[in-house]
């Protein structure tokens, strides 16, 4: 009888030990954890505890996600932790530069932050595998750092401030004016080629009173509507031939002689060519939509002016005014629109 009882107990104990319905546990940071668990949550872990945890969760084959709230760890230490347990997806809720950040987010708003090193930001992005959009409108990032960020994370859209002529602009503006005058510090073509590449949406651009010579950067804006390049050092207008949507163009006070690139700009309504070196007006004959044309102080004859008036009978043509914007150039509704769009940094279509 005793032998039968002992055998029964043995069978029951074996049955209990191998019963698939009973959970087994593994200690993680001293606490028992079900070995079938798929997610764990921790709070305020130190580097020592976090690295220990990474070793111990290796015994949890079904574990998929570990969430850690407010770890007492640097971003670099969190990156190391993730590398110690690559089989698990880590989610960190951290305070970074006074911002509360969930590293699983797809959108990151950095708010008003100055003095953040590009390397620190790149480390943070290493922790955010899902991020696809970063707002940096409150930060002044040097162009060289923008290049690094965009090269390292080509799949991420960075909303940023861009420095042009010592002024920062949001990269979503559609109208930009350097607001230079004759006494302003002048920037050259290379400067604009380097900075304007980060402003892809421009439809109106005012670079008046600078030292622009080359216009290759205008290939960035094939749909440009308003362009002011007055008082620069321009001789070659070849790039303007590609801007078929131009409606308003100021080129006064340059060194322009050849107008051939303008002959196909059929949508032009306002054109100021005063104070240049133009001796041939025939390329302008095809601009039948022109409403205003200022060509004072150019080496053209009265006969050439008469021929131009005959070709463009509906165009107001000013030839005898010594002041580039005299005779009412800036006393027109479209010029009022130009001023407003540059003030608001948003393009406004002309009204008929």
Buried (B, 14 or more C-beta within 10 A) or exposed (E): EEEEEEEEEEEEEEEEEEEEEEEEEBEBBEEEBEBEBEEBEBEEBEBEBBBBBBEBBEEBEEBEEBBBBBBEBEBEBBBBBBEBBEEBBBBBBBEBEEEEBBBBBEEBBBEEBEEBEBEBBBBBBBBBEEBEEBBBBEBBBEBEBBBBBBEEBEEBBBBBBBBBBEEEBEBEBBBBBBEBEEEBEBBBBEBBBBBBBBBEBBBBBBBBBBBBBBBEBBEBBEEBBBBBBBBBBBBBBEBBEBBBBBBBBBBBBBEBBBBEBBBBBEBBBBBBBBBBEBEEBEBBEBBEBBBBBBBBBBEBEEEBBEBBEEBBEEBBBBBEBEEBBBBEBEEBEBBEBBEEBBEEBBBBEBEE
